């Protein structure tokens, strides 16, 4: 399967990279990056193994899944032979708040 990181998540990851390096150092970023890469490889192998994000159940949004990678959630959609990564967010983040802010940014 092909994986596509949508533009907003690319920007989020760049911001996240800067934050982790500035606060915890390059080694911490390398470990985080490797965990995310490992999770993406697992998603590509078993794309529908992830759980449906509970915040999306009420909206009846189908085809969306999440996996946990370290202290992050990776939220993605499976569409035919492509995986679209929508979010990589800290587990402690309020997903509904993030989705609302993302919606109003568009």
N, C-alpha and C positions, 0 to 999 in steps of 0.2 A: 504494500500500500504506500501511497505517496502522502507525505505530511506537509501541510502548508501552515506557517505561522502567519496569522493575519497581522496587518500593519499595526493596529493598536497594541497587540501583545508584543510585537518586536520592540516598540518604543518602551513599553512597560519593562521588558527584560533589560534594555539598555539602562534605564533608570535604576532598576533593581541592582544591576551589576555595579554601577557607580556607588550606590548606597553601601552594598556589602563590602566592596573594596575599601571605601573611605572609613567605615566603622569597624570592620573586622579583618581586613587584609586580603591580599590576593589569594592566599591559600584557602581561605574560607569561601571565596568566590569559586575557585577551581572545584572544590568539593561540592558546592551547590550546583554548579553547572554540570558536573558529572552525574549527579543524582537526577537532574532534569533530563539529561541525555539518555540515561538508562531507562527512565520512565517512558520516554518517547519511543525508544526501541521496543519496550514491552507493549506499548499501545499499538505499534505497527504490527506486532506479531499477533496480538489478541485484542483487536480494537473494541469489541463489545463487552469486554470483561469488566470494564469500569462500572461504577455505580451511577445512577441518575442523580445529579445534584438535587438535594431536597428542595432548594429554593426555586427550582424550575418545575417541580411537579404540579404546583397549583396552576401554572400557565399552560399545562398540557403540551409542553415542548418536547417532542420526541427526537430521538437520535443523538441527544446530548449525554455525555458521560463525564465522569471525573475520576482521577486517580490521585493518590497522595504521593508526593515526592519530597522526602525530608519534612520540612515545615511548610511545604507549599501544596496547593491544589492545582492540578492541571485540568482545565475544563475544555472539552473538545466536542466536535460534532463529526459523526461518520456519515459520509455521503458517497454511495457507490464505492469507488476505489480510492477515495481521498479522505484524509483526516484533516479537519480544519481546527487548529488550536486557537481558541477564543480568549482564554485567560490563563495566566500563571499568577496565582495570588497566595499570600500568606494565609495559613490556616486560621489565624486569629482575625482576619479581615471580615468585615460585614459584606457578604456577597451581594445582597440586595442593594446596599448603598453604592457599591462599585458599579453594578449594572445600571442603576439610575443615573449616576454621573456619566457613564459611558454613553448612555442613550441621549443625554442632553448635550454631549460634546459633538454629536453627529450633526 
